[in-house]
Amino acid sequence: MKIRTLIVDDEPLARDRLRQLLQDEKNIEITGECADGLEAVAAIRKTAPDLLFLDVQMPEIDGFGVLEALGTVPMPVIVFVTAYEQFAVRAFEVHAVDYLLKPFDRERFKKALRRAIDQVGNREGGVFQQRQSACSTICCHPDWR
C-alpha cells in the first residue's frame, strides 16, 4: 500500500526539496503540491491524503488555519515544515507527528518520515482491527451459525 502524500508550502524551493527527498521512497505516492492554504484545504478534501507535509506561514490561510478549515474531515498524519520554531508547541497540540525546522538535513527528514509512516501504519492497523473485530462479532455470533 502506498502512502498518499500531499506537500503544502508557499516556497517553490521548499516543495522541490520535499519532493526530492520523497521521490525514492517506495511506499510514498505524492498526490499533489499546494502553494497556499486555500489550495491545501481543497486538495485535502479532494484527495484525502494519508500524510501531509504542511508549512505554517503561508498566504491566505496558515497551516493551522488549514487544519481548522478541515473541521471533522478525517485528518491526515501531519508533519509541519517551517522556519519558525515558536509554533512547535501549538503543532503538537493539534497532534502533529513531527516538526521539521528549516533548514533540515536528510537524516532529520528521514526520522520525521519514519515517524509519519509508523503513525499511518498505526491508523491503518486500527481501522483494520476495527473491521476485523466487527466481522468477528457478526460472523461468529451464535445466531449466525
N, C-alpha and C positions, 0 to 999 in steps of 0.2 A: 504494500500500500504506500502510495506517495503522499507526502505531507504537503497539502496545498498551502502555498506561502504568498503573502502579499507584502510588498515593500512600500512604505509610505515615508517620504522625505521630500522637503521642498528644494533640496540641493541636488542637482543632477549628478555631481561627482560622488555624493554620498550614496545615491541609488546605484550608481555604477559599481562602487566598491562592494556594496552588499551583494549585488548580482554576481560579481566575480567570485566572491567568497562562497556563494551558494551553488555556483554552476557545476562544481564537481561532486556535489552531494547527491548520491544515487537515490536517496529516499525523499528528496525535496523537488517539488514542482512549483516553479514561480508562476502564479496565476495572473500577476499584474504588478504594476507600479503606479503610484499616485504621487502627485506633486503638492497636493494641499488636502486639508481636512474634509472639505465637501466631497471631493473626488473619492476620498477614502471611505466615507460613510456609504456612498453609492456602491462602490466596488465590494465592500464587505457584505452588504445586503444582497448583492447580485451573485457573488461567487462563494460566499460562506467559507472563507479560508480557515485552515486549521491553525495556522501560525501567522502572526503579524509582527513585522519589524516596523516600529512606529516612532517617528520623530516627535518631540514635544513642541517645539516652537515652529509653527507653520502659519502661512496666510489663511485667512477665512476662519478656520476653526483649528485650535491647537490639538495636540494629541489627546489630552484629557477631554476636550470637547467632543472629539470623535467618539470616545467611549460613552460619554453621556448621551450623545445623539442616538446611539445604537439601542439604548434602553434595554429591553428584555431579549433582544436578538441573541441567539447563542454566541457567546463571546469566544473568539479565538484565543489561543495562548499568545501572550503579549511579551515582546522584548522591546523595551524602549531604547532608542538610539538617539543620543543628544549630546550637545556640547555643554549642557548646563547641569552641574551636579546638584543644585539646590532643589531639583524636583524628584530626587531619588526616593525620599520617604513617601511622598504622595504616590509615586509609581507603584510602590509595594502595597500601599493602601487600596489600590484598585486591582491588586492581585497580579501584577506583572511578575513574570518568572525570572526576569533579569533586567539589568540596566547597563547598557553599554555607553560609556563616556567617550565621546570623540576627542581626539583620535585614539582608536584602539588598534591593537595588533591582531594578527591572525590567531595566535594562541588564545587570547582573551575572547575573540569571536567564537572559536571552537568550543570553549567552555560554555558560553551562553547558548550556543546551538544545541549542545548535548543536553543541557537542562531543559530546553524547549522541547526537544524530541522526546525526552523522557516524560515530560508533562503531557504532551499529545498522546503518547502511548498509554499513560495512566487514564486519561479521559476516555480513550477508545476502549481500553480494558474495562473500565467501569460501565460503559454503555453495553459492551459485550456481555459482561457478567449480569447486568440487569435483564437483558434479553434472554440469556440462558436461564436465569432464575425464573422468569415469567413462564418460559416454555416448560420448565420442570414442574412448576406449580400446576399448569394446565394439563400437560401430557401425563404426568404421574399421579394426578388426583384419582383416588379410588373410583369416583363416579365416571371417569373417562376410560376405564379399562373395559 
